[in-house]
Amino acid sequence: MTIHHHATDETLMRYAAGDLDAGPARVVAVHLAGCPACSARLAQFEAVGGAVLEQMEPVPMAPDAFAAALGIIEAEEAGRAAPRKPAAARSSSGRAPSLLPGGIPIPAPLADCEFGPWRWIGIGVRASAVRLPEDPEARLTLLRVGPGRKLPEHGHVGTEFTQVLVGSFSDGYGRYLPGDLSEMGHEIEHQPIVDPEGECICLAALEGGMRLTGFFGRLIQPFIKL
Amino acid sequence: MIRPRGPCVEEVMNALLDHARSAMPTGAPPARRGTVVTHLMEDEAVPDGDELAGLIRKVAQDRDRQAYARLYSYFAPRVNAFLRRSGLPANTAQEVAQEAMLNVWRKASYFDPARAGASTWIFTIARNQRIDHLRRARVASSAEGEVPVEDEPAPSGETLLLAAEREASVRAALKALSDEQALVVRLAFFGDKAHSEIARELGLPLGTVKSRVRLALGRLRALLEAQS
């Protein structure tokens, strides 16, 4: 899989810093899982984080903090000798194995998510709400759009992150194939068109505030508790 | 290693010594060497990257409390400072820093010096702990107690530079940035809250701060690519 559209430096820096919202962070995680180039760039930004940490002017911990840490550690070490009870298997009841057609697996970084049913959003457009265990309010959506479907031009308040899983779409900025990540800043108006060869499934998250009148806003509106 | 604007070695040592002393009641007998570690030692110097990595290995292999004490005294106050700077209140920053340092002990066997330097690895632990904390605070009804934070995506080894090489090139690139750009990159790591604080402090619009971040990252990227 050759990837042509990558995460921006700003996004990778924010991912490294832990400063991306949960939804966009998952989209980027899915991209990273399939993109060695972006993984290598992320590693560089994490190394920047390491250098930043070293340069911090130390702020002392409370005088008894280290003793407290040791106390916890000793208790845990004593407990290690005892047999551990097996970790409870994570429930995957909400997961629909047939969500992606053609036996294409759900990307590994989404393994612990729950997927809502495909819902009709507009002609040729269906969406499934993805629920994140760490942030039930996060807006993460699987979109399934029919071949040749032209989507209305739209803008958004924050950056829109879209990772292609199946099929392809094109907009004024290029053609996006499986593995590609589209990052559209709020200043950008774009008009994605799904390529005629087949339907396109992508994972999308919107950062920051919402403009519900926009295309994406309308798409995700059914999933938001207003 | 002395870096621009970083505390000089002497300052760091003094801070460490102050910290170590404050950890010990006045007049307390010195720590017994090689036995039970109950508090931080007084005579530590600032360790370098290899030394820090060696300390993590000792914790992983031998559950070495002395090694952990040194890691703690070096990193805990820095993680604490980082968390404070990223906008956590003092008490919370300290709690999260403590939890991060406990994870250093618990996860030491996962440390792979071929993948990340010691400071980088501990940075990612602190970062994940902060994410975890912020999400916990949001998911108030979390009965499970344990909120998962996604693991690092597995890098495909052959495409990643050796960690040591990467650490060196990143540090060289940071040094080659102008003072302002190096500052901007550091501030960018503290997150959005820091952005708006900087904007207020400098009397700049938030958009200007953000575009300076973008410029600085572009320069950093150019420097990193020029090296490879």
Interface residues (C-beta under 8 A of the other chain):
Chain A: D9 E10 M13 R14 A16 A17 G18 D19 A22 A25 R26 A29 L32 A33 P36 A37 S39 A40 L42 A43 Q44 E46 A47 V48 G49 G50 A51 V52 L53 E54 Q55 M56 E57 P58 V59 P60 M61 A62 P63 D64 A65 F66 A67 A68 A69 L70 I72 I73 E76 E77 P109 D112 P133 E134 D135 P136 E137
Chain B: R3 R5 G6 P7 V12 A15 L16 D18 H19 S22 A23 V37 T38 H39 L40 R63 R65 Y68 A69 Y72 S73 F75 A76 P77 R78 V79 N80 A81 F82 R84 R85 A93 Q94 A97 Q98 M101 L102 W105 R106 R115 A116 G117 A118 S119 T120 W121 I122 F123 T124 A126 R127 N128 R130 I131 R135 R138 V139 V147 P148 V149 E150 P153 A154 P155 S156 T159 L160 L161 A163 R166 E167 S169 V170 R171 L174 V185 R186 A188 F189 F190 G191 D192 V213 R214 L217 G218 L220 R221 L224
